[in-house]
Amino acid sequence: MHDFTFYNPTRIEFGKGKETHIGTYVKEFNVESVLVLYGSERIKQDGLFDRVTASLAAQGIRYEALGGVVSNPVISLVREAVKVVKENNLKGIVAVGGGSVADSAKAVAAGATYEGDVWDFFIGKATVSEAIPVFTVMTLAATGSEMNPYGVVTNEETQQKYNLGAPSLYPKVSVINPELMATVTPDYLAYSAVDIFSHCLDLYFTAKLFPEFTAALIENILATVMRTTDVLMKNPGDYDARAEFAWASTMALNGNTFVGVAGNSFDTHMIEHAMGGLYNVPHGAGLAVVLPAWMTAIKEQMPERFERFAQKLFGASGADAGIEKLTAWFSAIGAPVTFAEAGLSSDAVDPIAENAFGIAKLWGLDQLFPQQRIAEILKLAVK
């Protein structure tokens, strides 16, 4: 194993009804005022907003609320939220929603203590050194944002979908109540499953040093996601399947899969961020298009890893068989696997490649992924 430092300060409160205690959790950190940030007005219709705000009020915690976070969160909403926080002197954020809301909350938390434009953190113009505390109540399992310090936001003006991250952005407490995820639509369940796969396979197929423990952990996460997704597609109300799916999602990007690993990169997210930034393709849907194409393009780099993946996940032999089985499963659960299925034409290849190359330069991957190579990968998904 490679030398490592493991740090994850987020406390998870997992289980039924835990959202009704969010006020208590916030109070433990001496936070007396918060922004309640959310996406759809649906949380008001189903009572979740009232349960959260009632819990805050019971602890004497003052709050302001702001909704409107979308599935590909945008910097304009983040800027609006930063303004609300500053004008009302709020001391924390409670994010109620999925990964997009949690990601936005982290950006707002960083912007709340910064005098400049919050987008500076995404383009490397500024570094996050402090932030107000973030708490989350998750209604969707996919991104792992509830237990990591990263956030991804799109700048609508520049069409850049970039990320920020810092230790101060780990949520203090995250509530995971699988019951709150029971109404997730089949398409977004599929997109969530793909997102988890991408978090794991970016690592699985690129790491130069990859401990057996980590390989087995990732394989278990992926097998769990496949098994529980298949159950939930037939029975969305299966609490146990929903709970295992949610925890697998958290484990896929809370740092555990990176322990002892070295020499890895985050290739599929680099490419999909460009697709989402330009064409507003849902994140998991874009990854379903990119991931099989990327695997096909790099399969000769790690032949033994691809052989293992095919055998462990599908009982198959050979890289091509593993890729074909995975692609077929994505299709079976309703995820798009081609440009056409994602609503894109071949004309989108070059703009996506150019945009993604900008991310590659920001991430230090431009030598590994020149623009032409990115375009060649994308062309494998044009069918």
N, C-alpha and C positions, 0 to 999 in steps of 0.2 A: 504493500500500500504506500502511496505517496504521503509525505507529511501533510498534516492538515490542522486547521483550527475550526472547530465546529461551534457555531453560536446561533441560537434561536431563542429569543426571549419571549415570544408570543405564547400566551396562555390560551388554550382551547377549552371552551365550555361546550361540550358535545351532548346533545340529547333533546328530548321532547320538552317544549315549554321554556327552554333556557332563555329565549328572547325576553321573557317577562322579568328577567333579573338584570337586564342590561344597565339599568340605573344603579344598581348595587355595584356592578363591576366598574362602572365609570367613577363612582364615588370613591372607590378604593384608591384611586390615583389622584385624589384631591382635585378633580376637574369639576368645576362648578357651573360651566356653561359650554354648550356644544352646538355645532351645526349638524343637523340631521340631514344627510345627503342621500338621495335616492333616485331611482330611475322612473319607472312607470307609476302612474297614479293607481295602478292595481293594488299596491300595498295599502292604500286607503280603503279600497273597496272590500278587501278581504280581512281587514281588521288589524293587520300587522303594524301599520303606522300607529294606530291608537294604542296597541299593546306596548310598543317601544316608548312612545312619548309619555304614556301613563307611568311607566316604570321610571323614566327620568324625572317626571314631576314629583313622584312619591319620594324621591331622594333630594328634592329641592334643587334640581339641576335645571337651569334656564336653557332654553333652546330656541333656535331659529331653524326653519326647514327650507330646503331647496330641492326640487325634483328636476327631472328632465335629462338625466344622464342616459345616453344611448349606447347601443351595443358596441360600437366603435367610438369610445368616448372622445370628446373634442376639447381643445384647449380653450375655446370661447366660454364654455360652461365652467371650466376650472377657474378661469379668470373672474367670472361672475361670482363664483363661490368664495374665492379669496377676498373679494371686495366685501361680501356679506360678513365674513369672519372678522375682517379688520374693522369695519364700521360698527359692529356690535360687540367688539372686544371678546370674542368667543375663544375659549381655551382648549377646545378639543373638537373632534369630529366623530360622529357615529354614522358609518356607512351602512345602509340597509339595501341590499341587492346582491347582484353577482359580481364577477371580477371587474367589470367596467366601473361599477360604483366604487369598489375598493381601490382600484387603480387611481381613479379621479380623486378620491379622498386623500391618498398619499401625496399627490401633486398639490392639492390645496393645503395640506399640512405643511409642506415645504414652503409654499408661497406665502403662508401666513406670517412667517418670520423674516421675509426677504423684502427688501425695498424695491428691487428691480422686477422685471417681467418673469413670471414663473417659467416661461418657455426656455429661459436661459439654462435651466437645469437639464433640459433635454438635449440641447445642442452643445453642451460642454463649456458654455460660457461662464457658468457658475457651478459650484459644488454644494450639495446639501450638507450643511454642518449641524443644523438644528431644525426641529419641526415640532408642531403641537401634537399631542397624542391622538392616535387613530384607534377606533374600536370598530368592529364589523359585526353585522348580523347577516349571514349569507343566505341567499335564496336560490343560488345556483352553484353547482360544483363543477369547476373546469380549470380555472387559471392558477389555483394555489395561492392567490393573492392574500388570503386570510392568514397565511403563515409565512410570508416572505416580504422582503423590503423593496419590491420592484413594482413599477407601474408603467403602463403603456398608454399614450394619448396621441391623438391625431391633431395636427395643425391644419385646419381646413384651408387656410390661405395658401400655405406652401405645399400642401398635400404630403406632408412628412408624418409618418407614424413612428414615433421615437419613444425611447424608454428613459426612465430615471430610476435611481436606486441609491439607498444609503442606510446604514444601520439604524438611524433615528426613525426610519419609516416602517419598521416592523410594527404591526398592530400590537397594542398592549394586550387586548383580549379579543378573541374572535368567537362568536357564537355559531355553532353548526348544528342546526336542528333539521334533520332530514325531512321532517314533515313539511317544512317550508318549501321544499324542492319538489313536492309531489305534483305540482301543476306545470312543471317545465314541459314544454311542447316536445313532441318526438323529434322534430328537426334540431332543436337546440340541445336535446339530450345527445343526439348523434354528434353534433359539433363539439360538445363538451368531451365526449369520449375521444374524438380525434385530437383535441387539444392536449389531453393527457398523454396520448400516444406520442405526440410530437415532443412534449417535454422530456419524455423518457428516451425516445429513439435518437433525438439530436445528440444525446450523450452516449447512448449505447453504440452508435455507429461511428463516432468520431474520436472517442477517448483513446489516447495512446497507451495510458496505464489505467487498467480497469479491473479492480479486485473481483474475485469470484463472488464475494458477499454482495457487492453492488449489482453485479449482473443478475444474480438470483433474485435480489430485491426488485429490480426493474421488471423481470419476467413475471414475478408474482403480482406486481401492480397491474401490468398489462393483462394478465390472465383474469384478474379480478374485474377489471373494467369490461372485458369482453363478456364474461359470464353475467355480470349484473346488468349490463346494458341489454343483453338479450332478454333477461327476465323483465326489466322495466318497460321494454317495448311492448310486451304482452300484458303486463300488470303494473301500471304506473304507481299503484298504491302499495306496492310491496315495500314495507318499511325497512326490513333487513337488507334487501338489495340496495335500496336507496342509501342506507347508512354506509354500507361497504364501498359503494361507488364514491360517496362523498369523502371518505377517509383515504381512499386510494388517490383521489385527486389532490388532496392536501399533501400526502406523502410524496407525490411525484415532483413537487417543486418547493419543498420546505428545507432543502439542504441535505437531506439524508442520502439522496442518490448521488451526491457529489463528493461524499466522504472518501478520501483515499484515491480519488480520480485525478488524472492529469492529462493535459493535451487535448481537451475537448473544445468544441465550438457549438454555436446555436444556429445552425445553418437554415433550417426550414423557417424559423421565426424571422430571420433576416429577410428572406424572400417574401414571406406572407405579409409582413408589415408593409411592404411596398404595395402589394396587391390591395390590402385593406385601405391604405392611405389614399390610393388613386381611385379605387372603384367601390369602396365601402362594402366589400364582400365580408360577410360575417367571419370572424377570425377562424373558427373551427372549420368552416366550409372552405376557406382558402387553404388551410393546412391540409385538408383532405385531397385537394388538387396537387399541392406542392410535394407532399411527403412521398407518395409512390414514385413520382418523377425523379425526385432527388435520390431516393434509394437506388433506382435503376442506374442513375449517373455515377454513383460512387461505389457500387457493389464490389468492384475489383479491388478497392482499397482495403477492405476488411473482410475477405472471403470467409474466414473462419467464424467471424461474428455473424455474418449473414446466414451461414449454415446453421449455427446454433439457434438463431432467431426462428428460422423455419421449422427446426425440429422441436424446440421447446414450446412454441406458441401454436403450431399447427400440425405437428407430427409429420411434417413434410421434409423433403431433402432438396437442397440447392437454393441459392439466392433467388433465382427467378420464381421458384415455386412459393417461397415465403412472401415475395412481393405480390404475386398474383393472389395468394390467399388473403393477404391483408387488404388489397384493393377490392376484392370481392366482398369482404366483410364490411368495408366502408360503404359500398354500394347497397348491401343488404340492409343496413340500418338507415339508409336514406341520405348519406353524405355525398356531395358531388365529387367526382374523381377526374373530371376533364374540364377544360376551359368552358366548353359549351354548356355543360351541366351547371356551372357556376355563373352562367350568364355573360361570359366573356368571349370575345372573338380573338383570332390569332393576331389582330392588330394591337392587342394589349401587351404582347410579349415584350417588345422593345421598350415601351414606357415603364413597365414593371422592372425590367432589368436595369434600366438607367436609375430609377428611384432606389432600387435595392442596392445598387453599387454605392450610392451615397451612404446608406446604412453600413455597408461593408467597410467603407473608409472610416466611419465613426467608431466601428467596433474593432478595427485593426485587422480585418479579413480581406482587404482589397487585393493582396497578393494571391491569396488562395482562391478568391472569387472575383476575377475581372468581369467586367460587364458582359463580355461575350459568353463566358462560361455560364453565367446566370441565365442568359437568353437560351442557351442550349438545353439547360435543365428544363426551363419552362416549355420549350417546344415539345418535350416528351409528353406533356399533358395536353397538347393541342390535338384533339382527335375528332 
